[in-house]
């Protein structure tokens, strides 16, 4: 279809439109696009040039209450006595200050008052002893711990943005905050909710400050707020409080800069710095009072497991003159934050990094004139490129674009390397490239061709409503690969190879059988807004949440799998009748289904000139692996860990293995999907689930005899899976002959999937 005059006029003004949009992004940061580009560049800078430790080395040590401590000392939160032992030993190791980077917001669960509440009314002891009096004589661990905090250079924490446990009381403000200039509360982040530590601990500790906000509201942690506004009152971060306590500071002075005339070239109004009075320390911050974090390599992040201080059989490391940050990383991803360093860290390790950063005066600063300089480059450089491309050939304009981008990138890197200034080259580079491309390319779009393309790609893969949605929003289909959370379902026929030989001489009958299989399965997928990715032999690949968003796609995948198992009965009835007509034995078919959810790559998976929208990635490959190996386990539907995390509280899922791959050497759990929520509520299923837990508990601890006994008991239960038990008994025999080693966690190595 020929281009219309309106389209040609639009193409003529597109380069200028690019400049306008780019300047708008730089000025107003619509949708956070400009900030996102900046952050990617500055993250790369940090990885290329990480922060180096000062001459004295790291002066802060992170003491981690992690999974190692959980396995040996019990789950978090610990009894107050155990936490007090840890603080006492850290103090004995010589720490100059101790930061508890977690809110101590709940009473000690082992306190006598808690026991009295739990056992009330108290039972009458046969000996006649007074149990209430005996419990009342137990030591008050909370009071003892508060006394310990009072005799220790300690800092406790509260969590802004998190729902309180015992009521939202105002935190104790140990350090006074004085503002120079305007009111700092106008610029600091405000939080309507916070979770404080118990008042007893806040009053006893030498300091009290804010830790990182709740992880659910935090993305990549690039900045750490030094001040927070809780109900109109400013509070310092626990990082500043720790430095104040360690250095004997008395309070804080916050420097706020604003223009008297309203003209702010070279100056951005807001908070400039925070000084710790009496400690000769300051933190250069962003206008919101946040410290831009500058991470170093692993050598700048010393970490010691808490168990090293609690192990009475060995001495504990010396912390002479160093600041100790005690934090919790147990439960994995729930307590870890993504960082520009490319590693996920607990909030305590991030606080330790910030303390060292302030002590070393290693600040990342974005000068007040940076935004104006970037906007000037976008306007002048973009205008120059547009003028050159409109008068000369594309190659000269594109060469100028590359020169300008290279110069800008070098200047930005030089500023970072020399002065630790953050000057963004990304938005300017993207603008120049887009301006040059829109000047050089006059693309013709044909709506008919677009419609034909979409029909060719998706007419047989999506439902009618899904196809209409793609027609209405064709930009959903991107040639470039993109990451999307998806649910993949792979279904194939068990036993088809046995009967396939009967129909090799009758291709029509052979195709008819496959059609009778694929047609209802395709309808089941499309009725639940799924996409048929492809069919290979007697196997069908389906995907949810691509090419467009589908709400609760893991549940739709599980529901589709259960309906597929039910619908196979019609095909088996047809095959039984056909076998009777041919006087052959009937071989019933069954299904093998693998399901997994996770992040996959979507986009063009074919040649550049032969578009083929597809979905590739771990959910698809792992789902296919589960489908291929389902026959070894017995049940028709095998579900990966990603799907289980999303639907485990609704469907009847039974753990059946821990599969290790090169990408997941510690293993990924897989489950058998036995039914819907009604099945999950069935007491017989619960009994089977509990019995399976006994099998795996013994199996993974290499108690082979106990595992065999548990398997024997499982075989007696309703819903038992003989194929699975045979599979594990064979494994046990193999491991008895060739023991897996003391560090084996029960994972079965599946090889490259």
N, C-alpha and C positions, 0 to 999 in steps of 0.2 A: 504494500500500500504506500503510495507516495506521501511525502511529508506535506503537511498543511502549512499555509503561510503563518498561522499562529504558532505552530511548532518551530518554524524557522526563526521567527522573532524571539521565541523563548530561548532557543539555542544561542542566539546572539547576545542575550543579556545574562546567560548563565555564569560566565566568568565573573562578572561584577557581583552577581548574587552570591557566588562563593565567598568573595571578600566580605560582603555584608554579613553573611551568616557567621563567618569565622570571627569577625570583630565582635559580633553579638555574643558568641560563645566565650570569647576572651573577657568581655565586659561583665556578662551576667551568668555565665556558666550554666546554660540551660541543660537540665537533665544530668549535670555533673560530668559532661563529656570532656570539657577542658581540664577539669581536675583529674579525671581518670587518665588522660594522656600524660599530664604532668607526672602523676604518680608512677606510671609505668617507666618513664625515663629516669626519674630520680631513684626508683628501686634498682634499676640497672646500674646506675652510678654507684650505689652502695655496694652492689655485688662486685663491681670491678675494683672499687677503691674502698674496702671496708675500713671501719674505724680501727685504729691500732691502739693497743693498751699504752698507758703512760709509762714513764720511766720506772715507776714502782710496780708496774704490772696491775692487774685487776685488783681493785681495793674493795670489791663487794663479792660475796659468795652467796650463791643461791642454794638453799638447803631444801631438797625436794621430798615432799611426802607423796611418793608415787606408787606405782603398782607393786614395786618390790616391798614397800612397807605395808601395803594392803594385804599382800599374801601372807606375810609373817606376823603382822601385828593387828590385823583386823581392818575392817572398812572404815573409811572416813564418814562422819566425824569421829575422832578418837575420844575416849574418856579424858576428862580434864587432867587426871593424874599423869597419863602418858604424854600429853602435850606439855605439861609442866616439867616432866623429866627432860623432854627435848630442849625446852628453853633453858633449863638449868644447866644442862651439859654444854649448850652453845655458849652460854655466858662463861662457864668454866673454861671453855676453849679460848677465851680472850677476846670475844667480839666486842667492838667499841659501841655498837648499837645493834638492836635486834628488831627487825620489822616482821610482824605477823601479817602476811598479805592475804588474809581471809577474814571475813566477819565472824566474830565469836558471838553469834546472835542467839544461841540456844543454851538453855541450862544444861549442866552436866547430866547426861542420861543415867550415870551411875551414882548420882547424889542420893543421900538418904531420903530427902524429900520426895524425889522421883520414885524411889522404891516404896515409900509409904503410900503414895498416890496409886501406884500400880497394884499393891497387895491389899489395899483397903476394901472391906474391913479385914484386919489382920487375922490369920487363923490362930487357933489355940494350939500351942505346942504341947506335945505329950509330957515333956519334962516340966511344964509349968513356967518356963522362962518367959520373961516379958520381952517379946520381939520388938515392940515399939521403943522400949527403953534402949535395947541393944542397938537398934538402927539409929536412934538419936545420938548415941555416943560415937558413931562413925565420924571421921573428920570431914569438914566441909571443903571439898576440893576446889570449888569456885572461889571461896574466900582465901584458901591457900594460894591459888593461882594469882588472884588479885594482889596478894601480898608479894608474891614473886615479881610480878610486873612492876610494882612500886619500888622494888629494890634493884631493878634492872633498867638500863637505858633502852627501854622498850617502846615500840610504836604499834598500836592496833589500827585496824582498818574498818571502813564501812564501804558498802557497794552502792554507788549512785545508780538509779534507774531500776533497782530490783525491789520487788515487793517485800516489805518487812515481815518478820516472823512474829514478834511479840509487841506489835504496835510501833508506830513511826515516831520515835522520840528524836529530838534534835541532838546531833552528835556533840560530844564535849569538844570544844575548840581550845586546844592546848596552846597554840601559837597565835598571837595577835597579828592582824593584817591591817597595815596602813596604806592608803592609796595616795599617790602623788599625781596630780592632774585631775582628770575626770573620774567619774565613778566606774570602777572596774567591773561592777556587776552588769553594766550594759553590754559587755563583750564576752563574758564568761558563759559557758554552757549551763543552762538551768535544768534541774531535775525535780519533777513533782514527787517522786518516790525515792526512797533510799533504804537500805538495810543496815542498821547500825550494829555495832557490837553491844554487848550488855553494858549498861551504865556502870556497873561495878568495875569492869575492866577498863572502860574509857577513863574513869576517874583515877584509877590506879596507875595507868601507863603514863609515860613521860610525853607521849605524842599520840595523835589520832588524825588520820587522813584518809582521803578517798583512794580506793584502788580502781582498777579498770571497771568500766561499766559492764553490765551483764553481757555475756558473749552473744546472746541472741540479737542484740542491737548493735553489734560491732562487726565490721568487715575486717579487712587487713589493717592491723594496728600500725599506723605510721606516725602518730602523734600521741602524746600522753598529756592529758589536761593537768596543769599544775594548780589550777584553781577550779572549784565548782561552786555553783550557786544553788543552795538548798533553801527554798522558801525565802529568798531575799537575803540570805546570810552567806558570806564567802567562807569557804573552807579550803585548806591546802590539800594537796595530794599527799599520800603516805610517803612518796619519794622525798618531797621537800621536808616533811616532818622528820624523816629518818636522818637526813643531813643536819637538820637543826639540832636534833637530840645528840647526834654524834659529835658535832662541833660546838655544842653549848650555846647555840643561838637563842635569841630572846623573842623573835617574831619575824615579820615579813614587811618589806616595802615594795609595793607594786607601782611601777612607773607606767602611766597611761599617757600617750601622746595624741593630741588632736590639733587641727589647724584652727587658728583664731579667725581666719578669713574665709574658710571653706574651700580654698584652693589647696589641693593635696598632692601636687606633682612631687614625686620623690619621697612622699611620706604617706603611709597608710594608717589611718586613725585606728587606735586600739592599744592593747597592752604591748609594751616593748620589752620589759624585763621584770624579773622578780628577784629581789635581793633578800638574803637571809641575814637579818640584823644580828650583829655580834659574832658572825661566823666567817666573814670575808668570803662569801660565796654568792654567786648569782646565776640565774638561768635566763638565757635569751629565748624568748618565746615568739610564737605567732601572735597575731592581733587578738586571738581568743584566749591567750594565756596558756597555749599548749606547747609543750616541748617537742620539736620535730626529732624523732628518734633516729639515731645514727648507730646502726648495728655493726659489730665487728665480726671477726671469724670465730670459730669455736674456742680459740685460745683466750678470747676476751669474755667468755661466758662460763667461768668455773661453776660447777654444780656438784654437790655432794648429796648422796641419798641420806635421808633422815635416819635410816637404820644404822648408819655408821656411828651415830651419836648415841643410839639406844642399845647397841649391842654391848652388853656388859662384859663379854668375854674378850673384848679388844679395846685398845685405846682409841680415842677419837682425834680427828685432825685438829691441828692448831689453827686458830683464827685470830691470832694476836694482831691487834690494831686494825682488823678488817670489819666491815659492816656485814651482818648476816641477814639475809632475807629468807624467811621460812614461808614456803608456798605449797600448794597442792596441785599435782598434775594427774592424780589418780582418775580413773574413768575416761582416760584418753581424750577424744575429740571434744567432750563436754567442757573441758577445762583448758583447752589449747586455743591460741589465737594465731592466725596467719600473720606473718611479718614480712617486711621487704627483704629480709635476709634469705627468704626462700625456705625457711624452716618454721614449723609451728612451735610456739613457746607458751608456757604457762604465764599467767600475769606476774607471778613473782620473779621469774627470770627477766621479764620485760622491765619490771621496776628496778632490778639489780643493774641492768644495762643503763637505765636512765641515771641512776645514782653515779655510776662510774663516768658517764658522759658529762655530768655536771662537774664532778671533781676534776676531770681532765680538761674542762672548758672546750669540749669538742662539740660545737654547735653547728647545726645546719640552719642557715639563715636565708630567707627570701627577702631581698632588699625592697624598700618601699617603691623604688623606681622600676622594679622588674616588670610589672604588668604594663606600664606605659611603654617601656622599651620593646616589649614583645608586640604590642599593638602597633607601634610605629613600624616595626619590621614587616608585619603582616600587610599593612596598608601600602608602604613604599615598595617592598619587594614584589607583592602581588600586582600592583599597578605596572611596575616595570616589566614583569613577565607578560602581562596581557598586551601591553603596547608592542613589545618585541614580537610576540607571536602573531599579532594582527597585521604586522608589516613584513615579517620575514618568514622563512620556512620553519617548520616545526623543530628541526634538529637544533637550530641556534637557540630558539626559545627554551627548549628542554635542556640544552647544555647550560644556559644561564641559570635555569632552575636548580640544576645539580650543583653549580658553583655556589649559589646563594645558600642552599641547604647545607652544603659541606662547611661553608664559613660559619653559619649559625651554629651548627653542631659543635664545631671546634671551639668557638667562643664560649658556648655553654659548658663544655667539659673543662676548659681552662679555668673558668670562674669557680667550678666545683672543686677542682683539684687544688687550686691555689688559695682560694678564700672561703671555700665551703659555702658559696652562694648557690642558690637554686634558681637558675634561669631556664625557662622551658623552651626547648627548640622544637617540640613535637607539633604543636598546633600550627606554627609557622610553616614547618616542612609539609604538613598535610595540606595546608591552604595552597601553597605554591604548586604542589603536584596536582591538586584538583583543578586549580585555575588553568594550568598548562594543558591538562587533559581535556577540560571542557572547551578550551579554545581550539584544540587540534581535532577533536572528534565531534562530528555532526551525525549522531546516531539516529537511524530511522526505526521507529517502533511501529509495528503493525498489529493492531488488536486481534485481527483474524489469525495471524500466525501465532500470537500468544495463546489464543484459545485452543488452536490445534495442538500446540505444544503441550499444554496442560492436559488436554484430553488424551494425548498419546502416552503421557507419563502416568496419569492417575485415574483414568476412567474405570479401569478394572481393579484398581488397588484401594480406592476409597469409596465410602458410601456416597449416596447422592447428596446428602447434606454436606459432607466433607468436601466433595468436588465443587459444590456451589461456593463454599467458603474460600477455596483456593482460587476460583474464578474471580471472586470479589476482591481477594487480596493476593495477587500473583507474586508480590514481593516475599511472601512466605517461602517461596521456592528459591533457594540461593544456590548458585553454582559453587561458590566458595564453601569450603568445609566450615562447619560451626559446631560447637559443643552444645548438646542438649541432654537434659535428663530424660531417659526413655525407659520403657519396659518392653523387653523382647520376649516373644513366645515362639518356640520352635516345636512343631508337632510332627511326628512321623508314625508310620504303621509298624507295629510289631507283628511278625509272622507273614508279612506280605511276600517276602522272598520265597517262602515255602510254596505258596499257591501260584506265584507269578508264572512258573514254568508251564502251568496248565493252559495259560492263555497266550503263550508266545506265538502260537500258530493262528490265533484269532485276535489281531490287533484292535478290532472294534470293541471286543469284549474287554480287552486289557484297558483300553482308554476309558471305557464306560465305568469300570471299577474305580479308577482314579478320579473320574469326574464325580462319582457318587460320594467319594471321600472329600474331595476338595470343595465341592459346592456348598454343602452345609457348614463346613469349617470356615470357609470364607465369609458366609453370611453371619456366622456367630461373631467373627472378628469385627466386621463392618457395622453390625448392629450396636456394637459397643465402642464405636468411633475409633477403631483401630485401622491400621494400614497394612495391606498385604505387601510385604517387602519383595518376596520372590518365592517361587516353588522350585525345588530341585528333586527330581525323581519322585519319591513318595513322601517328601518332606516339605512342609509349609513353614515359611518364616513370616511372622507378624510383628508389628511394632506399634506401640502407643506413644503419644506425645510428639509425633513427627508426622507431617511437616508443621503442624500447628499444635498449640497447647491443649492438653486434655486434662481435666481435673481428676485427681485420684486415679491416675493411670495404672498403678500397681494392682489396685482392686479390680479394675476392669480386665486386666490380664488374667488374674486368678479366676474370676467369674467365667471368663471365656473358656479357660481350660476345663473347669468342672462341667460346663455345658457340652463341650466337645466329647468328653467321656460318655455322657448320657446319650448323645446323638449317634454314637458308633453302633448302637444296637440295630438301627435300620439297615446299615451296610451288612452286618453279620447275618441278619435274617435273609437278605437277598442272596448272600454267598451260600448260606445253608440250603436254600431252595435250589440254587443253581447246581450245587454239588450233588444233591439228591437226584436232580434231573439227569446228570451225567454219570450217576452211580459211582460217585467218588466220595471219599471221606471228607467230612467238613472240618476245616481248620479255622477256628474263630480268630479274628484279628483283635488286637488291642492297641492302645496308644502309648507312645513314649513322648512325654511333653517336658520341656525344660523352660523355665521362666527365670529371668533375672532383671533387676532394675539398676540403673546407674547412668553415668555420663557417657554418651556416645558421640561420634562424629557423623553429622548429616551433611548431605550436599551431593555434588556430581561425583559419582563413583565410576563413570565411564570415560571415554575419550573426550577431549575438548570439543570436538565437533559432533559428538554423539552423546548428548546429555542422557544420563541415567541416574535419577535421584535414588540414593540409597542411604543406608544406615550401617555404619561399621563401628566396632569398638568392643570393649570388654563385655557389656551386657549381652551383645549378640553372640560373641564367640563362646562365652561361658554358658549361655542358654543352650547353644548347640551342643556343647560338651555334655551338659546335663541330659539333654535329649538322647544323645548317643549312648550314654551309660545308664539310663533309667532302668533298663532291663536287668542290670546287675543288682539294683536295689529292690526291685519288685514293684513298688507303686507306680501308677501311670504318670503322676505329675511330680516333678522335682523342682524345687524353688531355691534360688540363690539367696545369699544373705541380704543383698540390697532390697529385694522384694519383701523378705521377711521383716526387715526393719519397718517397712511401711504398713504392712497388713497383719503383723504377728498378733496383734490384739483383737483381730476380728475373725480370722480363719483358723481352721484346725490344721496346724503345722506341727510336724513331728521331726525333730532333729535326727539326721541319719548319717552324717559324715562331716569331717573337717578336711577340705581338699586344699593342698598346697600347690602353688604354681611358682614359676620363677619370679613373677611380679608380686605374689603374695606368699612369701616363704613360710610365714607363720600360720597360713591356712585361712580358708574361707568356709564358713559353716553352710551346709546345704540341708534342706528340709523336704520332707514329703508332704504334699498338700493332700489331705485326706477328706476335707469337706469344708462346708460353709460355716457361718457362725453358729448355726443350730448344732452341727456336729461338734464344734469346739466346746459347747456347753454341756455335751453329753458326759456323764460320769465315767462311762466306759473309756472314752477317749482320754480323759484326765488320768485314769488308772494306767493306760498304756503309756502316756507321756511320762508319768513318774517312773514307770518300770524302765523305760528307755534311758532316763537320766541315770539310773543305777548302772546300766550297761556301760555307758560312756564314762562315768566316773571311774569305774574299775578299769576299763580298757585304756584310758589315757594315763592312768597311773601304773600301767603294766601289771595289774593284778589279774593275770590271765584266768586263773581258776575262778575268781569271783565274777569275772566277765562271763565266763561260760555258764556259771550258775544263774546269773541274771538273765542270760539269753534263754536258758531252759525255762525259767519262770515266765518270760515274755511269751513263749510259744503257747502257753496255756490261756492267755488272755484273749478276750474278744477283740478282733481287729488285728491280730498278730500278723507279721509279715515274714513268712518262712524264707523267702528268697533272700531277704536282707540278713536274716540270722545265719543262713548258710554262708553268705558272703563274709560275714564277720568271723565266723568260726574258722573259715579258711585263712583269713588274715592272721588270726591269733596263732594258728598253727605255724604259719610262716614266721611270725615274730618270735615265737618260742624257739624256733630253730636258728633264727638270725635276729637277736635282740636289737631294738632300734637305738639304744643308748639312753643315758640318764636324762638328757635334755630334750628328749622327744616329747612333743605336746599332743600326740595323737593324730597329727596330720598325715594324710595319705597323699604322697607326691603324685600329681597327675601329669607332670611333664608340661611342655609348652602347649597351651590350648589354642 
